[in-house]
Amino acid sequence: MDRDSAKHVATATVQASTRLTSVLPLLKAQCDSAEYARLLRSIASACGHIAREILHPIFAEHPDLEKEFEESVNRHGKVL
């Protein structure tokens, strides 16, 4: 995959994981502990799968993107 496409896909991947994890406080407040635990595990599993299957291969092919993303998170608290 060319670098521009890889950056676009990696950004979308990070945003998807961020959006999924952003609902956890709502779920914790609204769900009983068993349901919350199940949803937490499911979201963690989905985010892990996304990272392993999409993000890690992109960073392996374009290591400079990983550094760019890390620098963005360190500077801004998120990927820009």
HELIX and SHEET records of a PDB file:
HELIX    1   1 ARG A    3  SER A   22  1                                  20    
HELIX    2   2 LEU A   24  GLN A   30  1                                   7    
HELIX    3   3 SER A   33  ILE A   50  1                                  18    
HELIX    4   4 ALA A   51  LEU A   55  3                                   5    
HELIX    5   5 HIS A   56  GLU A   61  1                                   6    
HELIX    6   6 PRO A   63  HIS A   76  1                                  14    
END                                                                             
